[in-house]
Amino acid sequence: MLNERRRAVLAALVDEYVSTTQPVGSKVLVERHRLGCSPATVRSELAALEESGFLRQPHVSAGRVPTDVGYRAFVDDVHERIGALGLSAEEVGSIHTAYDALEHEMADVMRETSVLLSRFTNYVAVVAAPALRRARIRRVSVVPLAERRALVVVVTDSGQVANRTLDLQVSATDMMLAEVERYLTAILENKVGDQVVGIRDDASAAGDAFARVTLQVLDEVVDCLKEADEDRVVTGGVAALLAQPELADPGVARPVVALLEDGLTMLKVLSDVMQTGGVAVRIGHENPVDALGAMSFVASPYGTKDRTGVIGVIGPTRMNYARAITTVKTVADSLTDVLG
């Protein structure tokens, strides 16, 4: 447990290092921060913080930089006073205005969310839409493409759209496909994706040829929702992340970029945030994958009980945590209002 003075010295050093990217010495802290103590006292506190594992010296003659433990202590302190930090009232207002201007189609909302997160933090944004299998189906469309080929489109109540091309096992007229569409929309409307499998057997009562087409379309609806769930992660601002000095090393940048391109792995990284009920911060080696060992991840769930997604930003451990936390919280709250 840090006393008040050491917390102040640690906070000043983190702020300085985030701004300059350079190791920080006692002279800089005394000159630029109102710590209310002598240079000798600051040197003593820095030495104590280093001995306790909160700071380290990259080189013998250099100043000090925070460790993951130091960042964690700083972030825990930031969480206690987050209301006074982060975004200005004007910036918060601009986030709300951006969502007010949208049509609330989920694809547009996700894209705008990734833009907002990256713009206000200069880190890479990660946005996971609510799982389609938990969304309520608004309608199913079956669009004829050829004699034995059709496009199956599923639209949910949140505006999410998933589609797949289907090769039919039997010939079907446009009239039959229209009838299949009406029938499936009638039995699937307001059902959640997870209920589709249980409903599948009911289609057998509809008649022979009709039933075969209907069953095949139902199978396609299930596959359509599963496939869309795997692709529901949107990222933005990768260029901003790569501009950070820490990412100049290809050995650091390459695995991070590879992770961002792997939607399924990113979903696993995001999954534990679903249970937090608020903003979660993972620092360096607290992250569950090696690719983020030099990164920090600030994330939050959003949405309603039945439709929950996750948003977050990924940046170097030398992150402006106050701004990142406030941005993620503000955007998550706005998204929850949109889905509500």
Helices and strands as residue ranges (DSSP letters): H 4-20, H 26-32, H 39-51, E 55-56, E 65-66, H 68-80, G 82-84, H 89-100, H 106-121, E 124-128, G 132-134, E 137-146, E 149-156, E 161-167, H 174-188, G 193-195, H 196-199, G 200-206, H 208-230, E 233-236, H 238-242, G 245-248, H 250-260, H 263-271, G 272-275, E 280-283, G 284-286, G 290-292, E 295-303, E 308-316, H 321-339
